[in-house]
Amino acid sequence: MGCYAVLLQESTLSELLEKKCPRKTEPSLWLCGTEEGVAEPSPSPSPRHLSVDQQHLQCRKGSLLLTPEAKRRLEERRGSEPLRSTQDLGSALDLEDHSLGNHHHMEGHGHHLHLSSCHECLQLENSTILSVKYASADNIPDLPDDNSVGLDSGDETLDEVEHDAKGFFGSDCNSKPPNVLVFTGGSQERFQAVRQLLSECINMDNNIIYPLLPQQALSDPWLDNTRLLVLAEEETLTPQLQTRFLTYLSQGGRVLGLASTLCPAGLCLEVRERRRGQISRLSFTREDSTELELSLLASGKVYIRDTQGGGEVELWGELKGDIPHQRDMVIVRVTHGGDGGEAVLCQVHLEIAPDSQNLTSEAFDELKVSNARRFEVLTEILTSLGLTCELNQTPAPGPVHLLATSQEAKARFLIWLHTRADQNGLLKLPKASLRMVSCSEHQDGPSLPDSSLALITDSSESQSWAQFSMETYSKNLKTNLLGRTVLYAEVTTSTMDLLEGLTLHLPKDVGLIAVSARQSQGRGRGRNAWLSPLGCAMFTLAVQVELSSRLGQRIPFLQHLAALAVVEGVRTLPGYQDLDLRVKWPNDIYYSNLMKLGGVLVTSTVIGSIFHLLIGCGFNVTNSNPTVCINDLIQQHNIQHNCSLQPLSCCQLIARTVTCLESLICSFQQGGPDAILPTYYKRWLHSGTLVRLWSEDGLEAEVVGLDHNGFLQVHSKEQGVVSVEPDGNSFDMLKNLVVIKQR
């Protein structure tokens, strides 16, 4: 059995573990498959394939073979992993256990935490709000409701859900029952945190997550019925648990270690003292050999190779140390012979969300900026372990509910709708068809034309959905006109589709808004999937503006007013004024100058003397991952200032945004740009920002403000003050590329 014996027999495992962990000491962090010996220098292994078999000449991750150039580049970066001397081995064996402390705390907001940030606005005219884009194209799926069993629940137990896989499931990992077991040593809080993380990464239609309690781990017959074992314990594993988990690995199991002390043959664990909460820089090598750098909390332990034998060890992630050329192995993939067992073990806290720690504002910012990349790393690891991380199928669009802040407004709008519909109550719009039905007709299953949606005209305003409450919306809406009549859909293609074409002949006294909990637009640019996930506030608002008015003469300002209204809707709430929510010109909502959490797109059509405008807006409220949302900022503010501001809801902030927008439009119509620019400059990012004109090598200029048409003004020594516009996709706050507007 050679170097793989430790993974093949429980008796052998127990014997070796006993040698590693004498009874007179605490369980050692060095739980390897061989006895200690004198470490002798070995040839430099390839940087991504750190195998104890020096005959392996390929540098690879998984089955990927690297080109000579890629291999040379990686060898230059990584070189050989340093070996430990016999003295170092002995001292490490005497180290006391260092638990993970309280790094496991994670608080959710009662929603599945997804990422979104909106498209860049490339044009003001003739643009539509298509959707809200994932910061990482294909990493976070949409999820069903959370119905998982808890550690202490009275629901079905692991024993009850295990079933006979023989004759039905094959031996392949993907053919096993869809059980993902999470071992946290009995900590329910940590289980919930890890479960939340996994549910945001894997396809929950194909997997079920259960806790694995210590007594179950040692006794229940779970080994044959588990697709993935996740180890995220707080305390050092006992020799018995080590034996049990390594046996599962030896039988072809798949293991993900999240700061776990599991240590298969070929590896040893070494404690590296780090300041609690210290952020480290991880370099992760993707499947295609490209490198990804991100900031994470380190566990305080690192892996080193055991030269006495074991399975193949591939280096996937290492920490950048303060000492030049110091390389700490913290993510490794271990495989053992032909049994098919595979483990990806991590000694960085991929499981800890940025908002789960009592961090400084600087540390919170650094972790949040890396959050999308954290999910990218997790997704690649989980995919390599055989789980499906593709996006779930987007739910089909559902019925649209007609709601209003008053029955009079609802009745007036219904009368007008009937004038636009055919004899069957069908409204044909450019991108949608709506058939007016009652609640009872809808429940009886109305016959709808192909691709048509039911417009339920007598939905009750007291009805509440998981993502929307009309009562909350009405309570926070303080407008005279805008947003008083609501079309609400839990799922729709786009809120813009519900209003496009409908508002061109709409009476002036109908303030129409379309709101949706989720949008789907199929494929986006390239091969990206474009979804607007739960927790993102999404709406399209109909606005009419006279061409001859002050705003009608400077209509590009409308997108600035809409973005400002989102920020004002939050920061004018008592107690919330210090949240660092900002406006980025021309149409984005940002957290500080770091991360985008929303945006605005506007379409306009002129009929006679009226601009008919649709303002599409989306911004993150409760969907924390993988980037940032407004409730993240509230939670971090509470931590930093020892206060207890309540999280906000989508319907609350949509109503407040519309209220602020109506006020801003009114101010602009009365006083022009000067009436709103002081507030805009107070909230925007760009005062004094240095940019370059035309190209990266162009003239340097300083941002000074907006001109009276809403375009950016910059000052350069060579040209003085000039107005500029975005250069298509190239305008980015970080690239600082702008071009002079052609007039």
C-alpha positions in Angstrom: 0.0 0.0 0.0 3.1 2.2 0.2 2.6 5.9 0.9 -1.2 5.6 0.6 -1.6 3.1 3.5 -2.9 5.9 5.8 -5.9 6.4 3.6 -6.8 2.7 3.1 -7.2 1.1 6.5 -8.7 2.6 9.7 -6.5 0.4 11.8 -3.4 1.8 10.1 -4.8 5.3 10.5 -5.3 4.8 14.2 -1.8 3.4 14.7 -0.2 6.2 12.8 -2.3 8.9 14.5 -1.3 7.4 17.9 2.4 7.7 16.9 1.7 11.3 15.8 -0.3 12.2 18.9 1.1 10.6 22.1 -1.5 10.4 24.8 0.4 12.7 27.1 0.1 15.7 24.7 -2.8 17.5 23.1 -3.8 16.3 19.6 -1.1 17.5 17.3 -1.6 19.8 14.4 0.7 17.5 12.4 -1.6 14.7 11.4 0.3 13.2 8.5 0.4 9.7 7.1 4.0 8.9 7.8 6.4 8.8 10.7 8.9 11.6 11.2 12.2 11.4 9.5 15.1 13.6 8.5 14.0 16.0 5.9 16.5 16.1 3.0 16.7 18.6 0.3 14.7 17.7 -2.8 14.6 19.1 -6.3 12.4 22.1 -6.8 8.9 20.8 -7.7 6.8 22.5 -10.3 5.0 25.4 -8.6 1.5 24.2 -9.1 2.1 20.4 -8.8 4.0 19.9 -5.5 4.1 16.1 -5.7 6.2 13.8 -3.4 6.8 11.8 -6.6 9.6 13.8 -8.2 9.1 12.0 -11.5 6.1 14.1 -12.2 7.3 16.7 -14.7 4.1 18.3 -15.6 3.0 21.5 -13.8 -0.7 21.3 -13.6 -3.9 22.1 -11.7 -6.4 19.3 -12.1 -5.8 17.9 -15.5 -4.7 21.2 -17.1 -1.3 21.0 -18.7 0.6 24.3 -18.7 2.5 25.7 -21.7 6.3 26.0 -21.2 5.9 29.8 -21.0 3.2 29.6 -18.3 5.2 27.0 -16.4 8.3 29.2 -16.6 6.4 32.2 -15.3 4.9 30.3 -12.4 8.3 28.8 -11.5 9.7 32.3 -11.4 6.9 33.4 -9.1 6.8 30.5 -6.7 9.9 28.4 -6.9 10.2 25.5 -4.4 8.3 25.2 -1.2 10.8 25.3 1.6 11.2 22.1 3.7 11.3 21.9 7.4 14.2 20.5 9.4 13.9 17.7 11.9 14.2 20.2 14.7 11.4 22.3 13.3 9.3 19.2 13.0 9.8 18.4 16.6 9.1 21.9 17.8 5.9 22.0 15.8 4.7 18.8 17.4 4.9 20.4 20.8 2.8 23.4 19.8 -0.4 23.8 21.7 -3.7 23.9 19.8 -4.7 27.2 18.4 -8.4 27.3 17.8 -10.1 29.6 15.3 -11.6 31.7 18.0 -14.6 33.7 17.1 -13.9 34.0 13.4 -17.1 32.2 12.6 -19.7 34.9 13.3 -21.7 35.8 10.3 -25.0 37.7 10.3 -27.5 37.5 7.5 -30.4 39.8 6.7 -33.0 37.1 6.2 -32.5 37.0 2.5 -30.3 34.9 0.2 -27.3 37.1 -0.3 -26.5 37.8 -3.8 -24.4 40.2 -5.7 -25.6 42.8 -8.2 -24.3 46.0 -9.7 -25.9 47.8 -12.6 -24.7 48.2 -16.1 -22.6 51.3 -16.9 -24.8 54.0 -18.5 -23.3 54.5 -22.0 -26.1 56.8 -23.3 -28.8 58.9 -21.8 -31.1 58.9 -24.8 -32.7 55.7 -26.1 -31.3 53.5 -23.4 -33.0 50.9 -21.3 -32.4 49.3 -17.9 -31.8 45.7 -18.9 -30.8 44.2 -15.6 -28.4 44.3 -12.7 -25.1 42.5 -13.5 -23.2 40.1 -11.3 -19.8 41.4 -10.6 -18.5 38.0 -11.4 -20.2 36.6 -14.5 -21.2 33.1 -13.5 -20.5 32.6 -9.9 -23.7 33.1 -7.9 -26.9 31.1 -8.6 -30.5 32.0 -7.7 -31.8 30.0 -4.8 -35.0 28.6 -3.4 -36.2 29.3 0.1 -34.1 28.2 3.0 -35.6 25.0 4.2 -32.6 23.3 5.6 -32.7 21.5 8.9 -30.9 23.1 11.8 -28.6 21.5 14.2 -31.2 21.5 17.0 -34.3 21.3 14.9 -37.0 18.7 15.2 -37.0 18.2 11.5 -35.8 15.1 9.8 -32.3 14.0 10.9 -29.3 12.8 8.9 -30.3 9.3 9.8 -33.7 9.7 8.2 -32.6 11.4 5.0 -29.9 8.8 4.3 -31.2 6.3 1.7 -30.0 3.2 -0.1 -27.9 4.3 -3.0 -27.1 0.8 -4.3 -28.5 0.0 -7.7 -29.7 3.5 -8.2 -26.6 5.7 -7.8 -23.3 5.0 -9.5 -19.9 5.4 -7.9 -19.2 8.7 -9.6 -19.2 11.7 -7.2 -21.9 13.5 -9.2 -24.1 10.3 -9.1 -24.1 10.2 -5.3 -27.1 11.3 -3.3 -27.1 15.1 -3.3 -26.0 15.3 0.4 -23.5 18.0 1.4 -22.5 17.4 5.0 -21.0 20.2 7.0 -19.0 19.4 10.1 -18.5 22.3 12.5 -17.9 20.3 15.7 -21.5 21.0 16.9 -21.5 24.8 16.5 -24.9 25.8 15.1 -23.9 29.4 14.4 -20.9 28.3 12.4 -23.0 25.7 10.5 -25.5 28.4 9.5 -22.7 30.6 8.3 -21.1 27.9 6.2 -24.5 26.8 4.9 -25.3 30.3 3.8 -22.0 30.5 2.0 -22.5 27.2 0.2 -26.0 28.0 -0.8 -24.8 31.2 -2.5 -22.3 29.2 -4.6 -23.8 25.9 -5.5 -26.9 25.0 -7.4 -29.4 24.3 -4.6 -31.8 22.5 -6.9 -29.3 19.7 -7.1 -27.8 19.6 -3.5 -29.1 19.5 0.1 -27.0 20.7 2.9 -27.1 19.0 6.3 -25.1 19.4 9.6 -22.9 16.5 10.6 -22.7 16.2 14.3 -19.7 14.7 16.1 -21.7 11.6 17.3 -23.0 11.1 13.8 -19.6 11.4 12.2 -18.3 8.5 14.3 -21.3 6.2 14.1 -23.8 6.9 11.3 -23.3 5.3 7.9 -22.9 8.5 6.0 -19.8 7.8 4.1 -21.4 6.2 1.1 -24.2 8.7 0.8 -22.3 12.0 0.8 -21.4 14.0 -2.3 -19.2 16.5 -0.4 -17.9 16.7 3.2 -17.2 20.2 4.4 -15.0 20.5 7.5 -15.1 23.9 9.3 -14.7 22.9 12.9 -13.6 25.3 15.6 -11.5 23.0 17.7 -8.7 20.6 16.6 -10.1 17.3 15.3 -9.7 14.3 17.6 -7.7 11.3 16.3 -10.9 9.4 15.9 -12.5 12.1 13.7 -9.3 12.4 11.7 -9.5 8.6 11.1 -13.1 8.8 10.1 -12.7 11.6 7.7 -9.6 10.2 6.1 -11.4 6.9 5.6 -14.1 8.7 3.8 -11.4 10.4 1.6 -9.8 7.0 1.0 -13.1 5.6 -0.3 -13.3 8.2 -3.1 -14.9 11.0 -1.1 -14.6 14.7 -1.7 -13.6 17.0 1.1 -13.5 20.8 1.4 -11.5 22.1 4.4 -12.3 25.6 5.6 -9.6 26.3 8.2 -9.9 22.7 9.3 -7.1 20.7 11.0 -7.6 17.7 8.7 -4.2 16.9 7.3 -3.9 13.9 4.9 -0.6 12.1 4.1 1.7 14.4 2.2 1.0 17.5 4.3 1.8 18.9 7.7 0.2 21.9 9.4 2.3 24.6 11.0 1.1 27.4 13.2 2.1 30.9 12.1 1.4 33.5 14.7 -0.6 36.4 13.2 -2.4 39.2 14.8 -6.1 38.3 15.3 -8.2 39.8 12.5 -5.1 40.5 10.4 -5.8 40.7 6.7 -3.5 38.8 4.3 -3.0 38.9 0.6 -3.8 35.6 -1.2 -2.6 34.7 -4.6 -4.8 32.0 -6.1 -4.1 30.1 -9.4 -7.1 29.5 -11.5 -7.7 26.5 -13.7 -6.5 28.4 -16.8 -3.2 29.2 -14.9 -4.0 32.9 -14.5 -3.5 34.4 -11.1 -6.1 36.0 -8.9 -5.1 38.2 -6.0 -7.5 39.0 -3.1 -7.5 40.0 0.6 -8.7 37.5 3.2 -8.4 36.7 6.9 -5.8 34.0 7.5 -6.3 31.1 9.9 -2.9 31.4 11.4 -1.8 28.0 10.1 0.0 27.0 6.8 0.7 23.8 5.0 4.1 22.4 4.4 5.0 19.3 2.5 5.7 16.0 4.3 8.7 14.5 2.5 8.0 11.0 3.9 5.3 10.3 1.4 1.7 10.7 0.7 -0.6 11.7 -2.1 -0.1 14.3 -4.8 -0.2 17.8 -3.5 -1.0 20.7 -5.8 -0.5 24.3 -4.7 -3.5 26.4 -5.5 -3.1 29.4 -3.2 -0.3 31.0 -1.2 0.0 34.1 1.0 2.3 36.9 0.2 4.4 37.5 3.2 6.2 40.6 4.5 9.5 38.9 3.9 10.7 38.9 0.3 10.1 35.5 -1.4 8.2 34.1 1.6 5.6 31.7 0.4 3.0 30.3 2.7 0.9 27.4 1.3 -2.7 28.0 2.4 -4.8 26.3 -0.4 -3.8 22.9 -1.6 -5.5 20.1 -3.5 -4.6 16.6 -2.4 -5.4 13.4 -4.4 -4.5 9.8 -3.5 -3.9 7.2 -6.1 -6.7 5.5 -8.0 -9.3 5.7 -5.2 -10.7 9.0 -6.6 -10.5 10.8 -3.3 -9.9 14.5 -3.5 -9.6 17.2 -0.9 -9.2 21.0 -1.3 -7.9 22.3 2.0 -7.8 26.0 2.8 -6.1 27.9 5.7 -7.6 31.2 4.7 -11.1 32.1 5.9 -13.0 31.8 2.6 -16.1 31.1 4.8 -16.0 34.5 6.6 -18.0 37.4 5.1 -16.5 40.9 5.4 -19.4 42.1 7.5 -19.1 39.3 10.1 -16.2 40.6 11.9 -15.6 43.5 14.3 -13.2 45.1 11.8 -11.9 48.6 11.3 -13.5 50.5 8.5 -10.3 50.1 6.5 -10.3 46.3 7.0 -14.0 46.1 6.0 -13.3 48.1 2.8 -10.4 45.9 1.9 -12.4 42.6 2.4 -15.5 44.0 0.6 -13.4 45.0 -2.4 -12.2 41.4 -2.6 -15.6 39.8 -1.9 -16.5 39.0 -5.5 -13.1 37.3 -6.0 -13.7 35.3 -2.8 -16.7 33.9 -4.4 -14.8 33.3 -7.6 -12.2 31.2 -5.7 -14.9 29.3 -3.8 -16.8 28.5 -7.0 -13.8 27.1 -8.7 -12.9 25.0 -5.7 -16.5 23.6 -5.4 -16.6 22.9 -9.2 -13.3 21.0 -9.0 -14.9 18.9 -6.2 -17.8 17.9 -8.5 -20.5 20.3 -7.5 -22.6 22.2 -9.9 -22.2 26.0 -9.6 -24.0 27.1 -12.7 -26.9 29.5 -12.5 -30.2 27.9 -11.8 -32.9 28.3 -14.4 -34.4 31.7 -14.2 -38.0 31.6 -12.9 -40.7 32.3 -15.5 -42.3 35.8 -15.4 -45.4 35.7 -13.2 -48.5 37.8 -12.9 -48.5 41.6 -12.5 -50.5 43.1 -9.7 -52.1 46.5 -10.0 -51.8 48.5 -6.8 -52.3 52.1 -5.8 -52.0 54.5 -2.9 -55.7 55.3 -3.2 -58.7 53.6 -4.6 -59.6 56.7 -6.6 -56.2 56.6 -8.4 -56.6 52.9 -9.1 -60.1 53.4 -10.5 -59.0 56.3 -12.8 -56.1 54.2 -14.1 -58.4 51.2 -14.7 -60.8 53.3 -16.8 -57.9 54.5 -18.9 -56.6 50.9 -19.3 -59.9 49.7 -20.7 -59.6 52.4 -23.4 -56.3 50.9 -24.5 -57.2 47.2 -24.3 -59.1 45.0 -26.9 -62.4 43.4 -26.2 -60.7 40.5 -24.4 -58.9 42.9 -22.0 -55.5 42.4 -23.7 -53.0 45.2 -23.7 -50.3 44.8 -26.4 -47.1 46.6 -25.6 -43.8 46.6 -27.6 -42.1 44.1 -25.3 -45.0 42.6 -23.3 -48.7 41.8 -23.5 -50.9 42.1 -20.4 -54.4 40.6 -20.1 -56.5 42.2 -17.4 -58.1 39.6 -15.1 -59.5 39.5 -11.6 -58.0 37.5 -8.7 -60.6 34.8 -9.0 -60.1 34.5 -12.8 -56.4 34.2 -12.3 -56.9 31.5 -9.6 -59.1 29.5 -12.0 -56.3 29.6 -14.5 -57.2 32.1 -17.2 -56.5 31.3 -20.8 -53.7 33.7 -21.8 -52.3 34.2 -25.3 -48.7 33.1 -25.8 -46.1 35.1 -23.9 -48.8 37.2 -22.2 -48.9 38.0 -18.5 -51.9 38.3 -16.3 -52.5 41.8 -15.0 -54.5 41.3 -11.8 -56.6 44.4 -11.4 -58.2 43.8 -8.0 -55.2 42.8 -5.9 -55.5 44.0 -2.4 -53.1 46.7 -1.2 -53.0 44.9 2.2 -51.5 41.9 0.5 -47.8 41.4 1.2 -45.2 39.5 -0.7 -41.8 38.3 0.6 -40.0 41.2 -1.2 -42.7 43.9 -1.3 -45.2 45.4 1.0 -47.6 48.0 -0.5 -48.4 49.3 3.0 -44.7 50.0 3.7 -44.3 51.5 0.3 -47.3 53.8 0.8 -46.2 54.8 4.2 -42.8 56.0 2.9 -44.1 57.7 -0.3 -44.6 61.4 0.2 -45.2 62.6 -3.4 -48.0 64.6 -5.0 -47.9 62.5 -8.2 -44.9 60.2 -8.9 -45.2 56.6 -8.0 -48.8 56.6 -6.8 -49.9 53.8 -9.1 -47.9 50.6 -9.0 -47.4 47.6 -11.2 -45.7 44.9 -9.1 -44.4 41.6 -10.3 -42.3 39.1 -8.4 -40.6 38.0 -11.6 -40.5 39.9 -14.9 -38.2 40.2 -17.9 -37.7 43.9 -17.1 -39.7 46.6 -15.3 -38.9 48.7 -18.4 -40.8 46.2 -20.5 -44.0 46.7 -18.4 -44.1 50.4 -19.1 -42.5 50.8 -22.5 -45.3 52.0 -24.9 -47.9 52.1 -22.1 -47.0 55.6 -20.8 -46.9 57.5 -24.1 -50.5 58.5 -23.9 -50.9 58.2 -20.1 -52.9 61.0 -18.4 -50.7 63.4 -16.5 -52.4 62.7 -13.2 -51.3 59.0 -13.2 -47.9 58.6 -11.6 -47.0 55.1 -12.8 -44.2 52.9 -11.5 -43.3 49.3 -12.2 -41.5 47.3 -9.4 -40.1 43.8 -9.5 -38.4 41.5 -7.0 -36.4 39.8 -9.8 -35.7 40.5 -13.4 -34.4 38.2 -16.1 -33.0 39.3 -19.5 -31.4 36.1 -20.8 -27.9 36.6 -22.1 -25.9 39.7 -21.7 -22.8 41.0 -23.4 -20.5 38.1 -24.4 -21.5 35.0 -22.6 -22.4 36.6 -19.3 -25.7 35.7 -17.6 -27.6 38.8 -16.6 -29.9 38.6 -13.6 -31.3 41.0 -11.1 -31.4 39.0 -7.9 -33.5 39.1 -4.8 -32.5 41.9 -2.5 -32.0 44.5 -5.2 -34.4 47.4 -5.4 -35.6 47.5 -9.0 -38.1 49.8 -10.6 -39.0 51.9 -13.7 -40.7 55.2 -13.1 -42.7 57.1 -15.7 -42.0 60.9 -15.7 -43.4 63.6 -18.0 -41.4 66.9 -18.5 -42.4 69.9 -20.6 -39.8 70.7 -23.3 -40.0 74.4 -22.5 -39.3 73.9 -18.8 -35.9 74.4 -17.2 -35.4 70.6 -16.9 -36.8 70.0 -20.4 -34.1 72.3 -21.7 -31.4 70.4 -19.8 -32.9 66.9 -19.8 -29.5 65.1 -19.3 -29.7 66.3 -15.7 -32.5 63.9 -15.1 -30.2 60.9 -14.7 -28.1 62.9 -12.2 -31.2 63.7 -10.2 -32.3 60.1 -10.2 -28.9 58.8 -8.9 -28.9 61.6 -6.3 -32.4 60.7 -5.2 -31.2 57.2 -4.3 -28.5 58.6 -2.1 -30.7 61.2 -0.6 -33.4 58.6 0.1 -31.0 56.9 2.5 -28.9 59.7 3.9 -31.9 62.0 4.8 -33.2 59.3 7.1 -32.5 60.4 10.7 -29.4 58.5 11.9 -28.4 57.3 8.5 -26.8 60.6 7.3 -23.2 59.4 7.8 -23.5 56.3 5.6 -20.9 56.7 2.9 -23.2 56.4 0.0 -22.2 58.5 -3.0 -23.0 59.5 -6.6 -20.6 58.7 -9.4 -21.1 60.8 -12.5 -23.1 60.3 -14.7 -25.5 57.8 -13.3 -24.1 55.4 -10.6 -24.5 54.9 -6.9 -21.3 54.0 -5.0 -20.1 52.9 -1.6 -17.5 55.5 -0.9 -15.2 55.5 -4.0 -14.7 51.8 -3.8 -17.7 49.8 -5.1 -20.7 50.2 -7.2 -24.1 49.2 -5.7 -26.5 50.7 -8.2 -27.2 52.7 -11.3 -29.7 54.5 -13.4 -30.7 54.3 -17.1 -33.2 56.6 -18.8 -35.2 56.5 -22.1 -37.0 59.4 -23.6 -39.6 59.9 -26.3 -40.9 63.3 -27.4 -44.5 63.6 -28.4 -45.6 67.2 -29.1 -44.2 69.4 -26.4 -43.7 66.6 -23.8 -40.8 64.4 -22.9 -42.1 61.0 -21.9 -39.3 59.5 -19.8 -38.8 56.1 -18.2 -36.3 56.1 -15.4 -35.0 52.6 -14.7 -33.1 52.1 -11.5 -31.6 49.3 -9.6 -29.5 49.3 -6.3 -28.5 46.7 -3.8 -30.4 46.8 -0.5 -30.2 43.4 1.2 -28.1 41.3 -1.3 -24.8 41.5 0.4 -22.7 39.1 -1.7 -20.5 39.0 -3.5 -20.1 42.8 -3.5 -21.9 45.3 -1.2 -25.3 46.5 -0.3 -26.9 49.3 1.7 -27.6 47.1 4.7 -23.9 46.1 4.8 -23.1 49.8 5.3 -25.7 50.0 8.0 -24.3 46.9 9.8 -20.7 48.2 9.6 -21.8 51.6 10.8 -23.5 50.0 13.8 -20.3 48.1 14.6 -18.1 51.1 14.3 -20.3 53.5 16.2 -21.9 51.2 18.7 -25.4 52.0 17.6 -28.4 50.0 16.4 -29.7 51.4 13.1 -32.3 49.1 11.6 -31.8 47.5 8.2 -33.8 48.9 5.4 -36.1 47.2 2.9 -36.4 47.6 -0.9 -40.0 48.9 -0.9 -39.1 51.4 1.8 -36.1 52.8 -0.2 -37.9 52.7 -3.6 -40.6 54.9 -2.0 -38.1 57.3 -0.5 -36.1 57.5 -3.7 -39.3 58.5 -5.7 -40.1 61.0 -3.0 -36.7 62.6 -3.2 -36.7 62.6 -7.0 -40.0 64.5 -7.2 -38.6 67.1 -4.7 -35.4 67.4 -6.8 -37.3 67.8 -10.0 -39.4 70.5 -8.4 -36.3 72.4 -7.2 -34.7 72.2 -10.6 -37.8 73.4 -12.4 -37.9 76.4 -10.0 -34.2 77.3 -9.8 -32.4 75.4 -12.6 -29.1 73.6 -12.0 -28.0 76.0 -9.3 -30.9 74.8 -7.1 -29.6 71.2 -6.9 -25.8 71.4 -7.6 -24.8 72.2 -4.0 -26.5 69.0 -2.8 -25.1 67.0 -5.8 -21.6 68.1 -5.1 -22.0 67.2 -1.4 -22.8 63.6 -2.4 -20.6 63.0 -5.4 -17.1 61.5 -5.7 -15.2 63.6 -8.1 -14.2 67.0 -6.7 -10.5 67.4 -7.4 -10.2 64.0 -9.2 -7.4 64.0 -11.8 -8.3 62.5 -15.2 -6.7 62.3 -18.6 -8.3 63.5 -21.8 -8.6 61.3 -24.9 -6.3 58.5 -23.7 -4.0 57.2 -21.0 -1.3 59.5 -22.3 -3.5 62.5 -22.9 -3.6 65.8 -21.1 -4.1 65.7 -17.4 -7.1 67.6 -16.1 -8.9 68.2 -12.8 -12.6 67.7 -12.3 -14.3 70.9 -11.3 -18.0 70.3 -11.6 -20.9 70.0 -14.0 -21.8 72.5 -16.7 -25.4 73.7 -17.2 -26.2 70.8 -19.5 -25.1 68.2 -17.0 -21.8 67.3 -18.6 -18.6 67.0 -16.6 -16.3 70.1 -16.5 -12.6 69.6 -16.2 -9.7 72.1 -16.0 -6.3 71.6 -17.7 -3.4 74.0 -18.0 -3.4 73.7 -21.7 -7.1 74.1 -22.5 -8.6 75.7 -19.4 -12.2 74.6 -18.4 -13.8 72.2 -20.9 -16.9 70.0 -20.9 -16.4 66.3 -21.4 -18.5 63.2 -21.8 -17.9 59.5 -21.3 -15.8 57.7 -23.9 -18.1 54.8 -24.3 -17.0 51.8 -22.2 -13.7 53.3 -21.4 -14.9 55.9 -19.0 -14.2 54.5 -15.6 -13.5 56.2 -12.3 -10.3 54.1 -12.0 -9.1 54.5 -15.6 -9.8 58.2 -15.7 -10.3 58.3 -19.4 -12.5 61.1 -20.8 -12.8 62.8 -24.2 -13.8 66.4 -25.1 -17.5 66.6 -26.0 -18.1 67.3 -29.7 -20.5 70.2 -30.1 
